[in-house]
Structures are given as structure tokens and as C-alpha cells.
Amino acid sequence: MSIPGFETITIAPAANLVTVVTLNRPQVLNALNTQMGLDLIEAFTSLAASRDTRCVILTGTGERAFCSGGDLKQRRGMTDDQWHAQHEVFERAFLAMLNCPLPIIAAVNGFAYGGGLEIALCCDFIYATKGARFALTEVSLGIMPGGGGTQNLPRAVGERRAKELILSASPFSADEALEWGLANRLFESADLMAGAFATAEKIARNAPLSVRQAKKAIHRGLQTDLAQGMLFEIEAYNLLVPTADRREGIDAFNEKRPPRYTGS
């Protein structure tokens, strides 16, 4: 994949079919500004079409913050129209992550507040450092979560706990995030990326079409009732039957060798 230059993020070339996207505004704790929103749209749109990447790790520069939320200095003095225009960019960025067919692991390396937590919640699951902190603080600023926070947080921690966290704007710890099901695993700071890579490489070794279909079935199925979810799962399953990778997986098992998946 050709990796264009970005102003506010970096993309490392794929290693073992894993690509790392890094939020890169450390001088403001990787705060989300308009350009970062535009960069995220372009990055995840490009990655969705990539054949060189089978899993993405999303992290932040430095050890203090994954993303501290929206850049309030940029927002100060905006007209209503300017605010709406910027938020539309953010909405498109969040949707680009949510709709990305590739698995995305959030490697949260510090604060994930406001829009920063919403970015992490747009990923498929979250690994975090033991010192990470989380919050949706928008109601303390006269707004409310607008990047999926009121939808994704309840799906992660349950409706009642999400209401408590959002309505009180209370920060919570990495240990609490793990206990409540927001984070999957916690690491020492020095081990976070190695842990994320270990899982990403396991995912990348599996059949890419199967991974994409399974991700889609989980995500779409949770938006409906069980009967409809089962129907969607079978449709996703049946699309894999005529693929070369399905035949390769069965042949490799019977021949006692590692499979060579091509995504076809």
C-alpha cells in the first residue's frame, strides 16, 4: 500500500500484515483537531482497500496520552456553522473507523478523554497501559458525546454504568476499564505495543476474508435480535464457502502444514 504523508498522524508500513496508525500531536496530548479528523478519514479509507494489511493497531505518540479529546483551543471562538462543519469531519472520521472491514486494536497509552475515548471505542477492542485514564467529560463543557460515545460505551459497559459515567463526567482508571469490560487487557507501558502486536499478528495469520466476515457478523448481529443475527451470520458464512482460502484452510489442516491465505 502506498502510504501518503499526513500532518497529524503517522502510518508505519505493514509488518507481518499489521499496520500501526499513530495519533501524532504530542504537544497537545494528541488532541483531535480538524486536520486529524481529515487525516483519519483518509487513512482508514485507504486501509480498508489495502491488501497489505490484515489488522490495524491505533495508538498515540508518547506515554502521557492516547488522545486527550477535542482540541478546545481550536474550537474557542468558532461560530455555530464552523462548529457544525468541524463536527461533520469528526463524524466521518468515526464512521471510517467503525466501517473499516479490518480489525482495529486500540493501544491506549495514557489519557483517553472525550473524543479520545470515542476514538478508542470505535476500535474492535482495547488494550491499555495500567496507568491509562478514561472519561467522557463532554457534559461538563456544555456539550455531550457526539462521536458515538452514548452508543458505544453502553454496549461496552452496560446502560446504567454508562449513564453514570457520561452524566457525571467522571474519569475512571484502567483497572476499572478492565473490570467493566471496556478494556480487554492491561500492560506495563513498555509492553503495550508488544502485546498489541502479538494479538494483531495472530489475527493477521488467519484467513482475511473469514476475519472480515466474522467481524461484520458480530457487529451487525448486535444491532438486531438473535433470530435476525443468526440469519446474517449464515449469509456471511455462505459467502466464504466458494473461496480459495476456505479450500486452502481445509487442505492445510489435512496436510498438517500452515495455511497460505491469499484473501481470495
Residue pairs with C-beta under 8 A, 6 or more apart in sequence:
1 14
1 19
1 46
1 47
1 50
1 51
1 52
1 53
3 11
3 13
3 46
4 42
4 46
6 24
6 39
6 42
6 43
7 35
7 39
8 23
8 24
8 25
8 33
8 35
8 36
8 39
9 21
9 22
9 23
9 24
9 36
9 39
9 40
9 43
10 21
10 22
10 24
10 61
11 19
11 20
11 21
11 22
11 43
12 19
12 20
12 22
13 19
14 50
14 52
14 53
16 201
16 204
17 52
17 53
17 54
17 55
17 201
17 204
18 53
18 54
18 55
18 56
18 57
18 197
18 200
18 201
18 204
19 47
19 50
19 52
19 53
19 55
19 56
19 57
20 56
20 57
20 58
20 59
20 193
21 43
21 44
21 47
21 56
21 57
21 58
21 59
22 58
22 59
22 60
22 61
23 30
23 36
23 58
23 59
23 60
23 61
23 66
23 67
23 119
24 30
24 60
24 61
25 31
25 33
25 36
25 61
26 60
26 61
26 62
26 64
26 65
28 68
28 71
28 73
29 62
29 64
29 65
29 67
29 68
29 110
29 111
30 60
30 61
30 62
30 65
30 66
30 67
30 68
30 116
31 67
31 68
31 69
31 70
31 71
31 72
31 116
32 67
32 69
32 70
32 71
32 90
32 115
32 116
32 119
33 70
33 71
33 74
34 74
34 86
34 89
36 93
37 86
37 89
37 90
37 92
37 93
38 89
38 93
40 93
40 96
40 97
40 119
41 89
41 92
41 93
41 96
43 96
44 93
44 96
44 97
44 100
45 96
47 53
47 56
47 100
47 102
48 96
48 99
48 100
48 101
48 102
50 102
51 263
53 102
54 102
54 103
54 203
54 204
54 208
54 211
54 263
55 102
55 103
55 104
55 105
55 200
55 201
55 203
55 204
56 100
56 102
56 103
56 104
56 105
56 200
57 104
57 105
57 107
57 193
57 196
57 197
57 200
58 97
58 104
58 105
58 106
58 107
58 119
58 120
58 123
59 66
59 106
59 107
59 108
59 109
59 192
59 193
59 196
60 66
60 67
60 108
60 109
60 110
60 116
62 109
62 110
63 109
63 110
63 129
63 189
64 110
64 111
65 109
65 110
65 111
65 112
65 116
66 106
66 107
66 108
66 109
66 110
66 111
66 112
66 116
66 119
66 120
66 132
67 111
67 112
67 113
67 115
67 116
67 119
67 120
68 111
68 113
68 114
68 116
69 113
69 114
69 115
69 116
69 117
69 137
70 90
70 114
70 115
72 141
75 83
75 86
78 86
87 146
90 115
90 146
90 147
91 146
91 147
94 118
94 119
94 122
94 147
94 148
97 104
97 119
97 122
97 123
98 122
98 148
101 212
101 215
101 216
102 212
103 124
103 200
103 203
103 211
103 215
104 122
104 123
104 124
105 123
105 124
105 125
105 126
105 127
105 196
105 199
105 200
106 119
106 120
106 123
106 125
106 126
106 127
106 128
107 127
107 128
107 192
107 193
107 196
108 120
108 126
108 127
108 128
108 129
108 132
108 134
108 183
109 128
109 129
109 132
109 189
109 192
110 129
110 131
110 132
110 133
111 132
111 133
112 119
112 120
112 128
112 132
112 133
112 134
112 135
113 133
113 134
113 135
113 136
113 137
113 171
114 135
114 136
114 137
114 138
114 145
115 147
117 134
117 135
117 136
117 149
117 153
118 136
118 145
118 147
118 148
118 149
118 152
119 147
120 126
120 134
121 148
121 149
121 152
121 153
121 156
122 147
122 148
122 152
124 215
125 184
126 177
126 182
126 183
126 184
127 183
127 184
127 185
127 186
127 187
127 192
127 195
127 196
127 199
128 174
128 177
128 178
128 183
128 185
128 186
128 187
128 192
129 174
129 186
129 187
129 188
129 189
129 192
130 174
130 175
130 186
130 187
130 188
130 189
131 174
131 189
132 173
132 174
132 177
132 183
132 186
133 171
133 172
133 173
133 174
134 171
134 172
134 173
134 174
134 177
134 182
135 165
135 169
135 170
135 171
135 172
136 145
136 149
136 153
136 165
136 166
136 169
137 169
137 171
138 144
138 145
138 146
138 149
138 166
138 169
139 166
139 167
139 169
140 169
144 150
144 166
145 153
145 166
149 166
150 162
150 166
153 162
153 165
153 166
153 182
154 162
154 163
155 222
156 162
156 180
156 181
156 182
157 165
157 180
157 181
157 182
158 180
161 180
164 170
165 172
172 180
174 183
174 186
175 186
177 183
178 184
178 185
178 186
185 195
187 194
187 195
203 211
205 261
206 261
207 240
207 243
207 245
207 246
207 248
207 249
207 259
207 261
207 263
208 245
208 261
208 263
209 239
209 240
209 243
209 245
209 263
209 264
210 240
210 245
210 246
210 249
213 236
213 237
213 239
213 240
214 236
216 236
217 229
217 232
217 233
217 236
217 237
220 229
220 232
221 228
221 229
221 230
221 232
221 233
222 229
224 232
240 246
243 264
244 262
244 264
245 259
245 261
245 262
245 263
245 264
248 259
248 260
248 261
248 262
249 259
249 261
251 259
252 258
252 259
252 260
253 259
